[in-house]
Amino acid sequence: MAGEEKSKLFVFKPLIERWPAVARPEGYIPFKTKLFWTIFCLIIYYILTQIPLYGISKTTIDLFAGFRAVMAGASGSLAHLGIGPIVTASIILQLFVGAKMIKLDLTKSEDKMIYQGFQKILIVIMIVVEAIPQVFGYLSPDPALVSMVGGRSLANTIIILQLFMGAWIIYLMDELISKWGIGSGVSLFIAAGVSEAIVTGLINWLPVNPNLPLSLNNPPAGLIPGAYYIASHYSVGGLVSEGFGRILIFHANSIVALLGTLTIFFFVAYAESSRVEIPLAHTVARGARGRYPIRLIYTSNIPVILMSALLANINMFALIFYTHPNIPLLGGKWWLGTYPPGHSRPTMGAVWYLSPLNGITGWLLPMLGYSVTGDTHAPWQHALHFIIYFSVYLIGAIIFGKFWIETTGLGPADVARQIQHSDMHIPGFRRDPRILRKILERYIPAVTIIGAATVGTLAVFADAVGTVGRTTGTGVLLMVGILIRLYEDIAREQAMDMHPVLRKFFGRG
């Protein structure tokens, strides 16, 4: 009977056991070693983002242009796919397991091993799935490469192999950091990309359109040099009537975008410090007490990462369908999504209602009746865009948050076992893991929903207001949360280096 209940994924067990992977360390890893591997992977990641793909034409379309901050990749580079395949594989597997289409009990170690092992196989599949469409009119090979290799098919293959190699290296580095470094590679790469974009958005002195000379219609793209240039080239009257509006709202990196970025920063910093603390006492060492913190943002930023990656993939396939009318049923259908030539952001269709809000000039001003260049939507459509985007994002974040805690050992049962194995218990209650689990079930499920809803709302708010560097609100939200968690992880690793007893509580002994 037990054999009949096993998931069909167990047929992949021989392959999973032989699948190439980064070896797990034996025993405790010193803090300096973890820090070395973390910094090493970060340097390699930056190098990948600076190496352009060999042989691509200059006229390319970035399928992930609106989601670059979350995909953690650089357009046209070896890191073009970024963490997209990793996150997409996680989404697919979570949805199938959550819908019981794949029967796995993730409270059992063997089922969890199959889940994690098959996810690695699925990541490789998704690298191929996301790499191949890129060469169909989006990362086209340069004519020089086509003539050199003697055919377009071989030229496309060379580009796909480069995309595969870059994504595979990023996947291995993510695994290396998770086992030998500090924190998560996926999170670290996102924070690195968003931080770079924000710094560039503040100090970039190049014009908004690099192909045209500097002018009031084409000022420096950075907030600081842009604001100075606009203020210094207007008269006092012109500054009052038009200049301040451009600096505050209409500049590529406006003051409003800076305020939105700072608001997210301070709110996330406050939310990360909000927690419910469960008192604990040591079973053996009498008088030794501690607390188990359950954060308000218990799921971290994972729900918005998964939700943004899901929307990015929807946008990618909608663009592929629209630009290839010969695809049966969905090819070239305007109602699915309409894309202007050379652009990857929809202008109408169902996918437009799922696209990022792009600051107050992208939805609020048009909704209030102020005309924006190139906009053809009625005010009610912008209002509906906001409602649909917010609702889908919020519901999706909660669903992913609930499932995430069950697949990563953060659920009540897993936490109860962790506390029990560290010889800790809640004072005033019997030392029984079932009682401990019931107490945790009062808090963790509720905090999971509240935390996922909070980060989802913050992400939509920042998208609606706009952010410096055009990183999207989700990107800023992720960066701030990731940096705070990274700081805490570093502090915890240092504490475990100084106090080896702590390793047992964190399962590192």
HUHUTA-V665413 format. One record per helix or strand of 2 or more residues. SS is the DSSP state (hx for helix, st for strand). FROM is the first residue (numbers start at 1). TO is the last residue. If there is no record, write none. Layout:
SS_FROM_TO + SS_FROM_TO
//
This chain:
hx_8_18 + hx_31_50 + hx_65_71 + hx_84_98 + hx_109_135 + hx_143_149 + hx_152_180 + hx_185_203 + hx_223_232 + hx_236_250 + hx_255_273 + st_275_282 + st_289_295 + hx_302_323 + hx_350_354 + hx_364_367 + hx_379_407 + hx_412_421 + st_424_425 + hx_433_465 + hx_468_470 + hx_472_498 + hx_501_505
//
